Amino acid sequence: RIDQEDYVWVDKFTIRNLELFSSNGSREKCAFADVVDRTLTPMGGRLLKRWIALPIKEIDRINERLDVVQRFYDEPDLAESVVEHISQVGDLERIASRIAAARVTPREIVQLKNSLSAIELLKALLESTDDERLHALAEQIDLLAEVRERIAREVYPDPQNNQIQRGGIIADGVDAELDDLRRIALHGKDFLNRIQQRESEATGIPLKISYNNVFGYYIEVRNTHKDKVPESWIRKQTLANAARYITEELKEYEEKILGAEEKMLLIEQRVCAELIGFITHSLGALQRDAAVVARIDCLQ
């Protein structure tokens, strides 16, 4: 419901005849909104269109806007700094709606973190002035420090994929099992070489670790060294000149590496879901931040 006491009621015929949002002629980008729109964020652009479509009637509110505009006009350095910080803010309204719908992408999550960092600088800038109106705007900004810090801690700054289902998103050090699986998947050969070297030094046997589809990973020992084989090794196959053994460690490693990729995706999806759930609790504050930034964007 639009309160007609607060706004000038501009009907669709007037909007068309005044060419507020679209031109009746053949020239492109010559409607009023196109000419005056110098906003830097998508939400600022949307708010400016609402301001054009719904002109306010209350003189105090009009002057409050114009006083801030005058301050930016009189202090170009201040305006330039505001522009610098606002230009780093993404479309917080859209990101908030995608978080609410659980359709947010990894890069949008990173964009949220970067936007919150820019908002922190913007808030400090407004607070550093002696203008009460700018202070009032700054007070409405919630820095959402916990959200920003958690994203910075849990998500790669430049995710490999832009789909949560494809993985390559969650940073190292967030989940111990995920880190372990990554080491196995990415450095499996090095892991096997370390086992091979350790067991060779411990037993004095020049052995090698191999793999086949029947036994999986196994240790092969020539018959000349069979007396040195530890009791904990399990014999799986006898050859003419050698024998093949498995160990509990190799069995565990095999189980891990064969299901590593699938498990990594499941873990990443779980951690992402937990992170999105955490951010969801701050959606109200995020939407308020978006509204304040949009307002500052329009005023500058």
ZIHU-V387919 format. One record per backbone hydrogen bond with DSSP energy under -1.0 kcal/mol. NH is the residue of the N-H (numbers start at 1). CO is the residue of the C=O. Records with the same first field share a line. If there is no record, write none. Layout:
NH = CO  CO
//
This chain:
6 = 3
7 = 3
8 = 55
15 = 11
16 = 12
17 = 13
18 = 14
20 = 15
32 = 19
33 = 20
35 = 31
36 = 32
37 = 33
45 = 41
46 = 42
47 = 43
48 = 44
49 = 45
50 = 46
51 = 47
52 = 48
53 = 49
54 = 50
57 = 6
62 = 58
63 = 59
64 = 60
65 = 61
66 = 62
67 = 63
68 = 64
69 = 65
70 = 66
71 = 67
72 = 68
73 = 69
74 = 70
75 = 71
79 = 75
80 = 76
81 = 77
82 = 78
83 = 79
84 = 80
85 = 81
86 = 82
87 = 83
88 = 85
89 = 86
92 = 90
95 = 91
96 = 92
97 = 93
98 = 94
99 = 95
100 = 96
101 = 97
102 = 99
103 = 98
109 = 105
110 = 106
111 = 107
112 = 108
113 = 109
114 = 110
115 = 111
116 = 112
117 = 113
118 = 114
119 = 115
120 = 116
121 = 117
122 = 118
123 = 119
124 = 120
125 = 121
126 = 122
127 = 123
128 = 124
129 = 126
135 = 131
136 = 132
137 = 133
138 = 134
139 = 135
141 = 138
148 = 144
149 = 145
150 = 146
151 = 147
152 = 148
153 = 149
154 = 150
155 = 151
156 = 169
160 = 168
166 = 163
167 = 164
171 = 154
174 = 171
179 = 175
180 = 176
181 = 177
182 = 178
183 = 179
184 = 180
185 = 181
186 = 182
187 = 183
191 = 187
192 = 188
193 = 189
194 = 190
195 = 191
196 = 192
197 = 193
198 = 194
199 = 195
200 = 196
201 = 197
202 = 198
203 = 199
204 = 200
207 = 205
208 = 220
210 = 218
212 = 216
216 = 212
218 = 210
219 = 245
220 = 208
221 = 243
223 = 241
225 = 222
226 = 223
228 = 225
229 = 226
233 = 230
234 = 246
236 = 244
237 = 244
239 = 242
243 = 221
244 = 237
245 = 219
246 = 234
251 = 247
252 = 248
253 = 249
254 = 250
255 = 251
256 = 252
257 = 253
258 = 254
259 = 255
263 = 259
264 = 260
265 = 261
266 = 262
267 = 263
268 = 264
269 = 265
270 = 266
271 = 267
272 = 268
273 = 269
274 = 270
275 = 271
276 = 272
277 = 273
278 = 274
279 = 275
280 = 276
282 = 279
283 = 280
286 = 282
287 = 283
288 = 284
289 = 285
290 = 286
291 = 287
292 = 288
293 = 289
294 = 290
295 = 291
296 = 292
297 = 293
298 = 294
299 = 295
300 = 296
//
